[in-house]
Amino acid sequence: MKTQFTKYQIFVISLLAFIQFTVVLDFMILSPLGVQVLEELNISTKQFGLVVSAYAFSAGASGILSAGFADRFDRKKLLLFFYTGFVLGTVLCGIAPTYVALLAARIITGIFGGVIASISFAIIADLFPLEMRGRVMGFVMTAFAASQVFGLPLGVYISNLWGWQAPFLMIASVSASVGLIAFFYLKPITSHLEGKAEKRALQHLLHTVTNPGYLPGFLATTLLATGGFMLMPFGSAFTVHNMGIPLEKLPLIYMVTGIASIIAGPVIGRLSDTVGKYGMFVIASMAATCIILYYTSLGVSPVWFVIIINCLLFISITGRMISANALTSAVPDLKDRGAYMAVSSSLQQLSGGVAATAAGFIVVQTPSGYLEGYQNLGYVVAFAILLTVIMMNRVNLLVNKKKAAKSVEVQLEF
């Protein structure tokens, strides 16, 4: 089994990582621009919250609707179609003159952008054997950390110079360049078209979501997103009001945490391929559980300690995501891979939204800003992580069973 990447495989990994970087940055950039958007469009916090959530919910709906078509076309063409729509939606965000126009633009961006990750993961599963997918996921998923380290500060800086629309136009121009590179240099990806898939989109979707062999993967994906999204919405408020960190120190904390995640991602990916995807997932999950239970109980702490604990927390969460995505990529059959990834992506978006909403009922902010109930949130997240470990074990057993059956088929052929 080959272990070294070819030049073309390195190109594909770099391309998908950069595409993910632009999509994640577009999703994240709106929050730090909130102050300017609220003032210039003269909207309420409730309206701004709807603009932010509109992307996630439209992305979730789009994933379900596109699942039936996900395995009927060349994956390169499908990627370019949705990425083009994403670029156009981002341009509309950059020229939106009113609240309604911005809301519509975010919905359009979510419809197209929300499907891109699932297409990228399907491409990874098509082009790379399971034994190499941990490393591939490790590199591609550093896009999340890179957007935090490089993209957000640059976006905020540009918005301070030329207004809140400017970062969206920057993202659109960079994305258009990446799209042209994909158009000219990415080869067609059509191996999945050789299998016999249902001709009707609805039939293909129903077959995928009702397949008993896929249900453990869907449940594990849902729980995976639930555990991750519950802590994030109140992370900065907890750091400032409970841990006593000055607001101006937050960029430093996020930057160092992001750099640590960028370095750790490829290492974790390689470990997933060597010690096993499920083994790496269990290790990262146990580490995350211990760190979360400790982290959510902290009070006033020095900045250096907060940086260390944040780095450890994000590295463990990154380890869970990389190993889990590498493992679940082996669940679907080739002819169902695009639909499976699209449904999984939708479940992550929707369960993440539900988890963030549920967290709001557990945590209470006092007039002083101090958060009460954050430790209870830690207990809930830890419980969700342990449930995910159990469910992911079923996924691992299914994957091993498929590998064994395939090995027998190969031996019979010879």
MARNU-121697 format. One record per residue (C-alpha): residue in three letters; chain; z, x, y; residue number from 1. Coordinates in pm, 1 decimal. Layout:
<rs>
R/aa/ch/Z/X/Y/i
R/ala/A/Z/X/Y/NUM
...
</rs>
This chain:
<rs>
R/aa/ch/Z/X/Y/i
R/met/A/0.0/0.0/0.0/1
R/lys/A/-107.9/148.0/332.5/2
R/thr/A/166.7/200.0/587.3/3
R/gln/A/-28.0/344.0/882.1/4
R/phe/A/-201.7/128.2/1140.3/5
R/thr/A/-574.4/175.9/1198.5/6
R/lys/A/-705.9/217.2/1554.3/7
R/tyr/A/-831.2/-141.4/1554.0/8
R/gln/A/-494.9/-272.3/1430.1/9
R/ile/A/-321.5/-82.5/1711.3/10
R/phe/A/-563.7/-245.8/1955.5/11
R/val/A/-487.3/-593.3/1816.0/12
R/ile/A/-110.6/-534.9/1835.5/13
R/ser/A/-138.3/-410.0/2195.5/14
R/leu/A/-362.1/-701.9/2293.3/15
R/leu/A/-133.5/-966.3/2142.7/16
R/ala/A/172.4/-801.4/2297.2/17
R/phe/A/11.0/-805.0/2641.4/18
R/ile/A/-97.9/-1166.3/2599.8/19
R/gln/A/259.8/-1259.3/2507.0/20
R/phe/A/385.2/-1063.5/2807.0/21
R/thr/A/175.1/-1270.7/3048.2/22
R/val/A/267.3/-1602.6/2883.8/23
R/val/A/640.2/-1526.7/2876.7/24
R/leu/A/633.6/-1398.6/3234.1/25
R/asp/A/460.9/-1716.3/3353.3/26
R/phe/A/730.5/-1924.2/3180.9/27
R/met/A/1020.4/-1718.5/3318.9/28
R/ile/A/898.3/-1647.8/3671.7/29
R/leu/A/969.2/-1994.6/3812.1/30
R/ser/A/1348.5/-1973.0/3782.7/31
R/pro/A/1402.5/-1674.1/4017.5/32
R/leu/A/1156.1/-1833.9/4262.4/33
R/gly/A/1369.8/-2148.1/4276.4/34
R/val/A/1523.0/-2081.0/4616.7/35
R/gln/A/1181.6/-2045.7/4782.6/36
R/val/A/1023.5/-2338.3/4597.1/37
R/leu/A/1312.4/-2573.8/4684.5/38
R/glu/A/1287.2/-2481.3/5052.9/39
R/glu/A/909.9/-2471.0/5100.3/40
R/leu/A/827.7/-2785.3/4901.5/41
R/asn/A/1142.4/-2960.9/5027.9/42
R/ile/A/1243.5/-3088.1/4682.8/43
R/ser/A/1578.3/-3158.9/4515.9/44
R/thr/A/1736.1/-2956.1/4235.4/45
R/lys/A/1662.7/-3247.0/4001.3/46
R/gln/A/1293.0/-3230.9/4086.8/47
R/phe/A/1291.5/-2854.7/4040.0/48
R/gly/A/1461.4/-2893.3/3702.6/49
R/leu/A/1183.2/-3131.6/3599.3/50
R/val/A/921.4/-2875.1/3701.0/51
R/val/A/1091.0/-2611.1/3484.5/52
R/ser/A/1136.8/-2837.4/3180.1/53
R/ala/A/785.5/-2986.9/3210.7/54
R/tyr/A/638.5/-2664.0/3073.0/55
R/ala/A/860.2/-2662.4/2763.1/56
R/phe/A/809.3/-3026.7/2673.5/57
R/ser/A/432.0/-3020.0/2730.6/58
R/ala/A/414.2/-2700.3/2522.8/59
R/gly/A/606.5/-2866.8/2240.6/60
R/ala/A/382.8/-3173.0/2243.8/61
R/ser/A/69.3/-2958.3/2261.0/62
R/gly/A/170.8/-2760.8/1952.9/63
R/ile/A/201.3/-3075.9/1744.2/64
R/leu/A/-125.8/-3221.3/1874.4/65
R/ser/A/-318.8/-2897.7/1817.5/66
R/ala/A/-180.0/-2831.4/1469.2/67
R/gly/A/-442.8/-3043.2/1296.5/68
R/phe/A/-723.1/-2836.4/1449.5/69
R/ala/A/-555.7/-2495.0/1421.8/70
R/asp/A/-723.0/-2396.6/1093.5/71
R/arg/A/-1071.4/-2534.2/1156.6/72
R/phe/A/-1199.0/-2268.7/1396.8/73
R/asp/A/-1230.9/-1894.5/1436.9/74
R/arg/A/-885.1/-1787.4/1557.1/75
R/lys/A/-1042.8/-1563.5/1822.4/76
R/lys/A/-1225.4/-1861.5/1975.9/77
R/leu/A/-910.2/-2073.1/1956.6/78
R/leu/A/-706.4/-1799.4/2127.3/79
R/leu/A/-964.7/-1758.8/2404.7/80
R/phe/A/-987.7/-2136.0/2459.7/81
R/phe/A/-613.6/-2182.4/2507.7/82
R/tyr/A/-573.1/-1857.4/2701.3/83
R/thr/A/-847.4/-1966.3/2942.0/84
R/gly/A/-666.9/-2296.6/2994.1/85
R/phe/A/-344.4/-2105.1/3050.8/86
R/val/A/-510.0/-1887.3/3318.1/87
R/leu/A/-653.0/-2192.8/3495.0/88
R/gly/A/-313.4/-2365.9/3485.2/89
R/thr/A/-148.5/-2056.4/3631.9/90
R/val/A/-407.8/-2047.2/3911.7/91
R/leu/A/-329.1/-2412.9/3987.5/92
R/cys/A/40.7/-2316.7/4013.8/93
R/gly/A/-56.9/-2045.3/4261.3/94
R/ile/A/-244.3/-2285.8/4489.9/95
R/ala/A/-21.2/-2594.4/4447.1/96
R/pro/A/51.0/-2733.4/4797.1/97
R/thr/A/291.0/-3011.5/4693.2/98
R/tyr/A/560.0/-3094.8/4439.1/99
R/val/A/331.5/-3329.9/4246.0/100
R/ala/A/57.5/-3066.7/4230.7/101
R/leu/A/302.8/-2803.8/4104.1/102
R/leu/A/443.0/-3043.2/3842.0/103
R/ala/A/91.6/-3123.0/3717.8/104
R/ala/A/2.5/-2752.6/3712.5/105
R/arg/A/310.4/-2667.2/3503.8/106
R/ile/A/223.5/-2941.5/3255.2/107
R/ile/A/-131.7/-2806.1/3223.3/108
R/thr/A/-2.6/-2450.1/3184.4/109
R/gly/A/243.1/-2562.8/2917.1/110
R/ile/A/-23.4/-2752.9/2723.0/111
R/phe/A/-233.3/-2438.5/2687.9/112
R/gly/A/29.6/-2162.9/2705.8/113
R/gly/A/263.2/-2322.4/2453.0/114
R/val/A/13.2/-2282.1/2168.9/115
R/ile/A/-76.7/-1917.7/2227.9/116
R/ala/A/226.7/-1771.6/2047.9/117
R/ser/A/152.0/-1971.1/1731.2/118
R/ile/A/-212.5/-1855.8/1733.7/119
R/ser/A/-98.5/-1495.5/1783.7/120
R/phe/A/142.5/-1517.2/1489.2/121
R/ala/A/-131.6/-1669.1/1272.1/122
R/ile/A/-360.5/-1377.8/1366.0/123
R/ile/A/-85.7/-1131.2/1273.8/124
R/ala/A/-39.8/-1298.7/935.3/125
R/asp/A/-417.5/-1295.5/878.0/126
R/leu/A/-476.0/-931.0/968.6/127
R/phe/A/-160.0/-757.6/847.5/128
R/pro/A/-1.5/-758.9/499.6/129
R/leu/A/357.5/-880.7/470.5/130
R/glu/A/479.5/-524.9/418.8/131
R/met/A/364.7/-433.4/772.7/132
R/arg/A/447.5/-752.9/963.3/133
R/gly/A/800.4/-650.9/1058.2/134
R/arg/A/668.0/-358.0/1260.8/135
R/val/A/393.6/-572.3/1412.7/136
R/met/A/640.0/-843.0/1516.6/137
R/gly/A/869.5/-573.5/1651.8/138
R/phe/A/600.6/-449.3/1888.8/139
R/val/A/459.8/-789.6/1988.9/140
R/met/A/799.9/-943.0/2059.1/141
R/thr/A/895.3/-663.3/2298.1/142
R/ala/A/688.6/-869.8/2542.3/143
R/phe/A/996.0/-1084.2/2607.4/144
R/ala/A/1204.8/-783.9/2708.6/145
R/ala/A/918.2/-621.3/2900.1/146
R/ser/A/867.5/-932.1/3111.9/147
R/gln/A/1237.6/-920.3/3201.4/148
R/val/A/1235.6/-549.9/3289.2/149
R/phe/A/900.5/-509.9/3463.5/150
R/gly/A/753.9/-852.2/3533.9/151
R/leu/A/1037.8/-1045.0/3694.6/152
R/pro/A/1141.3/-781.7/3953.2/153
R/leu/A/776.2/-727.0/4048.8/154
R/gly/A/715.9/-1101.7/4071.5/155
R/val/A/1019.5/-1155.7/4295.1/156
R/tyr/A/917.3/-860.3/4513.7/157
R/ile/A/565.5/-1000.7/4557.5/158
R/ser/A/702.6/-1347.4/4636.4/159
R/asn/A/918.1/-1199.6/4912.4/160
R/leu/A/606.2/-1043.1/5066.8/161
R/trp/A/346.2/-1317.6/5028.2/162
R/gly/A/527.8/-1635.6/4920.7/163
R/trp/A/623.8/-1804.6/4592.7/164
R/gln/A/261.5/-1877.6/4493.5/165
R/ala/A/163.1/-1509.7/4492.6/166
R/pro/A/327.6/-1414.6/4156.9/167
R/phe/A/130.9/-1689.5/3979.1/168
R/leu/A/-196.3/-1558.1/4121.7/169
R/met/A/-93.0/-1207.2/4013.1/170
R/ile/A/-25.3/-1327.7/3657.8/171
R/ala/A/-356.3/-1517.9/3652.6/172
R/ser/A/-557.9/-1212.5/3761.2/173
R/val/A/-391.9/-985.7/3502.3/174
R/ser/A/-434.4/-1251.9/3232.1/175
R/ala/A/-802.8/-1295.0/3316.1/176
R/ser/A/-855.4/-920.6/3265.8/177
R/val/A/-675.6/-932.4/2930.0/178
R/gly/A/-884.1/-1234.3/2829.5/179
R/leu/A/-1208.2/-1045.3/2902.8/180
R/ile/A/-1091.0/-754.6/2687.0/181
R/ala/A/-1017.9/-997.7/2402.9/182
R/phe/A/-1359.0/-1162.7/2449.9/183
R/phe/A/-1550.5/-836.1/2419.2/184
R/tyr/A/-1344.3/-634.0/2172.2/185
R/leu/A/-1150.2/-870.3/1944.2/186
R/lys/A/-1343.7/-937.0/1624.0/187
R/pro/A/-1386.1/-1290.3/1484.3/188
R/ile/A/-1095.9/-1397.2/1259.5/189
R/thr/A/-1234.5/-1637.9/1000.8/190
R/ser/A/-1079.6/-1554.5/662.5/191
R/his/A/-885.0/-1883.8/667.9/192
R/leu/A/-1210.7/-2080.6/687.5/193
R/glu/A/-1299.4/-1975.6/332.7/194
R/gly/A/-1030.8/-2208.2/190.4/195
R/lys/A/-1074.1/-2581.3/157.4/196
R/ala/A/-883.0/-2745.9/439.4/197
R/glu/A/-872.0/-3116.3/521.6/198
R/lys/A/-1163.9/-3222.2/738.4/199
R/arg/A/-958.0/-3468.5/938.9/200
R/ala/A/-714.8/-3322.9/1189.5/201
R/leu/A/-447.1/-3588.7/1135.2/202
R/gln/A/-471.0/-3548.0/760.2/203
R/his/A/-430.0/-3172.9/792.0/204
R/leu/A/-126.5/-3215.1/1020.0/205
R/leu/A/40.4/-3464.9/784.6/206
R/his/A/-29.1/-3242.0/484.7/207
R/thr/A/136.2/-2949.0/661.8/208
R/val/A/449.8/-3125.3/788.5/209
R/thr/A/509.8/-3306.3/457.4/210
R/asn/A/452.0/-3006.4/230.4/211
R/pro/A/788.5/-2956.0/48.9/212
R/gly/A/731.5/-2581.0/38.2/213
R/tyr/A/713.0/-2564.5/417.5/214
R/leu/A/1018.5/-2772.8/503.1/215
R/pro/A/1276.6/-2492.0/460.3/216
R/gly/A/1073.2/-2280.3/701.5/217
R/phe/A/1059.2/-2561.2/957.6/218
R/leu/A/1434.5/-2623.8/930.3/219
R/ala/A/1515.0/-2254.3/958.6/220
R/thr/A/1291.8/-2222.6/1266.7/221
R/thr/A/1462.4/-2519.9/1430.1/222
R/leu/A/1810.3/-2376.6/1369.9/223
R/leu/A/1695.6/-2031.3/1482.1/224
R/ala/A/1594.0/-2164.7/1824.2/225
R/thr/A/1908.5/-2377.6/1852.7/226
R/gly/A/2137.1/-2078.1/1815.1/227
R/gly/A/1947.2/-1870.0/2069.2/228
R/phe/A/1891.5/-2122.6/2346.7/229
R/met/A/2246.7/-2253.7/2378.0/230
R/leu/A/2398.4/-1941.6/2534.4/231
R/met/A/2117.8/-1846.4/2771.4/232
R/pro/A/2132.2/-2120.1/3040.4/233
R/phe/A/2488.0/-2031.5/3140.5/234
R/gly/A/2474.0/-1657.0/3074.1/235
R/ser/A/2445.9/-1546.9/3436.9/236
R/ala/A/2711.6/-1794.4/3557.2/237
R/phe/A/2951.9/-1673.4/3285.1/238
R/thr/A/2886.6/-1310.2/3379.7/239
R/val/A/2956.3/-1372.6/3748.8/240
R/his/A/3239.2/-1627.9/3744.4/241
R/asn/A/3420.9/-1550.8/3418.0/242
R/met/A/3360.8/-1178.5/3379.3/243
R/gly/A/3391.4/-1105.2/3750.7/244
R/ile/A/3060.6/-920.5/3791.2/245
R/pro/A/2912.9/-926.2/4147.0/246
R/leu/A/2586.3/-1119.3/4174.8/247
R/glu/A/2402.3/-812.3/4303.6/248
R/lys/A/2481.3/-628.5/3977.7/249
R/leu/A/2293.9/-881.4/3760.6/250
R/pro/A/1950.0/-716.3/3803.4/251
R/leu/A/2097.0/-386.5/3678.3/252
R/ile/A/2248.9/-558.0/3373.5/253
R/tyr/A/1925.5/-739.0/3288.7/254
R/met/A/1713.9/-427.5/3342.1/255
R/val/A/1923.7/-207.3/3113.2/256
R/thr/A/1945.7/-486.8/2855.1/257
R/gly/A/1568.7/-529.3/2864.1/258
R/ile/A/1503.7/-157.7/2823.3/259
R/ala/A/1742.5/-147.5/2526.4/260
R/ser/A/1557.4/-441.3/2368.4/261
R/ile/A/1219.3/-273.2/2422.6/262
R/ile/A/1343.0/40.4/2244.4/263
R/ala/A/1516.2/-153.4/1965.8/264
R/gly/A/1230.0/-394.6/1889.1/265
R/pro/A/996.2/-152.8/1706.4/266
R/val/A/1291.4/10.9/1528.4/267
R/ile/A/1413.8/-325.3/1400.9/268
R/gly/A/1058.7/-412.7/1296.7/269
R/arg/A/1031.6/-95.7/1089.4/270
R/leu/A/1372.4/-161.2/930.2/271
R/ser/A/1257.3/-514.5/841.2/272
R/asp/A/971.2/-362.5/644.3/273
R/thr/A/1190.2/-104.9/470.0/274
R/val/A/1519.3/-284.1/391.9/275
R/gly/A/1355.8/-628.4/363.4/276
R/lys/A/1300.6/-912.7/610.2/277
R/tyr/A/1585.7/-1129.2/482.7/278
R/gly/A/1823.6/-835.0/451.3/279
R/met/A/1754.0/-737.3/812.8/280
R/phe/A/1798.3/-1099.7/920.0/281
R/val/A/2139.1/-1122.6/752.1/282
R/ile/A/2255.6/-794.8/909.6/283
R/ala/A/2139.5/-901.2/1256.9/284
R/ser/A/2289.2/-1250.0/1215.0/285
R/met/A/2629.4/-1119.9/1108.6/286
R/ala/A/2629.4/-875.0/1398.6/287
R/ala/A/2524.6/-1151.8/1640.8/288
R/thr/A/2799.8/-1383.6/1513.8/289
R/cys/A/3073.3/-1124.6/1568.7/290
R/ile/A/2940.5/-1023.7/1910.9/291
R/ile/A/2901.2/-1384.6/2028.6/292
R/leu/A/3253.7/-1482.9/1923.6/293
R/tyr/A/3391.0/-1180.2/2108.7/294
R/tyr/A/3159.6/-1209.0/2409.6/295
R/thr/A/3233.2/-1576.2/2481.0/296
R/ser/A/3609.3/-1505.7/2484.1/297
R/leu/A/3590.7/-1228.4/2745.9/298
R/gly/A/3748.2/-1243.3/3087.7/299
R/val/A/3715.2/-1006.3/3383.4/300
R/ser/A/3544.5/-686.4/3262.1/301
R/pro/A/3396.7/-366.4/3410.4/302
R/val/A/3020.6/-349.5/3466.4/303
R/trp/A/2963.8/-67.5/3215.3/304
R/phe/A/3132.8/-269.4/2940.5/305
R/val/A/2933.3/-583.7/3024.1/306
R/ile/A/2610.5/-382.6/3003.3/307
R/ile/A/2704.2/-249.2/2659.1/308
R/ile/A/2804.4/-590.0/2520.3/309
R/asn/A/2487.6/-750.0/2662.2/310
R/cys/A/2270.5/-480.8/2506.3/311
R/leu/A/2435.3/-528.2/2165.9/312
R/leu/A/2402.6/-906.5/2193.9/313
R/phe/A/2033.4/-902.3/2285.0/314
R/ile/A/1949.3/-639.0/2024.9/315
R/ser/A/2110.2/-850.0/1750.6/316
R/ile/A/1931.2/-1164.5/1872.8/317
R/thr/A/1602.1/-971.0/1888.9/318
R/gly/A/1665.8/-848.0/1534.8/319
R/arg/A/1705.7/-1205.6/1413.8/320
R/met/A/1385.2/-1320.2/1581.8/321
R/ile/A/1169.6/-1030.3/1460.2/322
R/ser/A/1284.1/-1042.4/1097.0/323
R/ala/A/1277.5/-1423.8/1085.0/324
R/asn/A/923.3/-1450.1/1224.3/325
R/ala/A/801.8/-1177.3/989.9/326
R/leu/A/953.4/-1358.9/690.7/327
R/thr/A/841.8/-1711.9/779.4/328
R/ser/A/486.5/-1587.9/839.7/329
R/ala/A/457.8/-1559.3/460.1/330
R/val/A/551.6/-1924.1/398.9/331
R/pro/A/222.1/-2108.8/464.9/332
R/asp/A/-95.5/-2079.4/260.7/333
R/leu/A/-388.7/-1918.3/437.7/334
R/lys/A/-566.4/-2251.6/492.9/335
R/asp/A/-254.2/-2403.6/655.5/336
R/arg/A/-136.3/-2099.7/850.6/337
R/gly/A/-252.2/-2208.2/1196.9/338
R/ala/A/-110.2/-2560.2/1159.3/339
R/tyr/A/219.6/-2428.0/1023.3/340
R/met/A/258.4/-2181.8/1311.9/341
R/ala/A/172.1/-2451.7/1567.9/342
R/val/A/432.4/-2692.5/1427.3/343
R/ser/A/691.6/-2413.8/1412.3/344
R/ser/A/622.3/-2319.5/1773.2/345
R/ser/A/665.4/-2683.2/1879.1/346
R/leu/A/992.1/-2709.8/1691.3/347
R/gln/A/1118.9/-2397.8/1867.7/348
R/gln/A/1027.3/-2538.1/2208.9/349
R/leu/A/1176.0/-2881.4/2144.3/350
R/ser/A/1492.1/-2764.4/1967.1/351
R/gly/A/1545.3/-2506.9/2242.3/352
R/gly/A/1530.0/-2782.1/2503.5/353
R/val/A/1770.3/-3000.1/2308.0/354
R/ala/A/2007.1/-2705.9/2254.9/355
R/ala/A/2010.9/-2621.1/2625.3/356
R/thr/A/2085.7/-2984.5/2708.0/357
R/ala/A/2364.1/-3000.3/2447.9/358
R/ala/A/2517.6/-2683.6/2590.4/359
R/gly/A/2553.2/-2864.3/2922.6/360
R/phe/A/2786.6/-3116.2/2758.0/361
R/ile/A/3005.5/-2845.2/2602.6/362
R/val/A/3042.0/-2621.5/2907.6/363
R/val/A/3208.9/-2748.0/3226.9/364
R/gln/A/3194.9/-2563.7/3558.6/365
R/thr/A/3503.1/-2591.3/3777.8/366
R/pro/A/3482.8/-2605.6/4161.0/367
R/ser/A/3553.1/-2230.9/4172.2/368
R/gly/A/3252.0/-2164.6/3949.1/369
R/tyr/A/3459.8/-2068.1/3644.3/370
R/leu/A/3311.1/-2197.6/3316.6/371
R/glu/A/3537.2/-2385.6/3078.4/372
R/gly/A/3434.2/-2441.0/2718.7/373
R/tyr/A/3209.3/-2135.8/2691.1/374
R/gln/A/3412.9/-2008.8/2398.6/375
R/asn/A/3362.7/-2345.4/2224.4/376
R/leu/A/2990.8/-2293.8/2278.7/377
R/gly/A/3027.0/-1958.9/2102.8/378
R/tyr/A/3179.2/-2133.4/1798.9/379
R/val/A/2889.6/-2380.7/1786.2/380
R/val/A/2630.1/-2103.1/1811.8/381
R/ala/A/2806.1/-1896.1/1543.8/382
R/phe/A/2806.0/-2197.5/1311.2/383
R/ala/A/2434.2/-2253.7/1377.1/384
R/ile/A/2364.7/-1886.9/1297.6/385
R/leu/A/2547.1/-1908.6/964.1/386
R/leu/A/2356.8/-2225.8/873.8/387
R/thr/A/2033.5/-2044.9/955.4/388
R/val/A/2128.4/-1759.2/720.9/389
R/ile/A/2171.4/-2011.3/438.4/390
R/met/A/1844.2/-2187.3/517.4/391
R/met/A/1657.4/-1859.0/556.5/392
R/asn/A/1774.5/-1762.4/207.9/393
R/arg/A/1576.7/-2057.1/73.1/394
R/val/A/1276.1/-1936.3/270.2/395
R/asn/A/1318.7/-1589.4/121.0/396
R/leu/A/1332.0/-1729.5/-232.8/397
R/leu/A/1013.9/-1928.9/-170.4/398
R/val/A/834.6/-1623.7/-32.4/399
R/asn/A/941.5/-1408.9/-328.8/400
R/lys/A/824.7/-1681.5/-566.2/401
R/lys/A/483.9/-1691.7/-396.6/402
R/lys/A/455.1/-1312.4/-412.3/403
R/ala/A/539.9/-1313.7/-783.5/404
R/ala/A/285.2/-1588.2/-855.9/405
R/lys/A/16.8/-1401.2/-662.1/406
R/ser/A/97.5/-1081.1/-849.3/407
R/val/A/54.1/-1262.1/-1182.0/408
R/glu/A/-282.1/-1401.1/-1066.8/409
R/val/A/-402.8/-1053.8/-973.2/410
R/gln/A/-295.2/-915.2/-1311.6/411
R/leu/A/-472.8/-1198.0/-1496.0/412
R/glu/A/-794.0/-1122.5/-1305.2/413
R/phe/A/-789.4/-770.4/-1446.4/414
</rs>
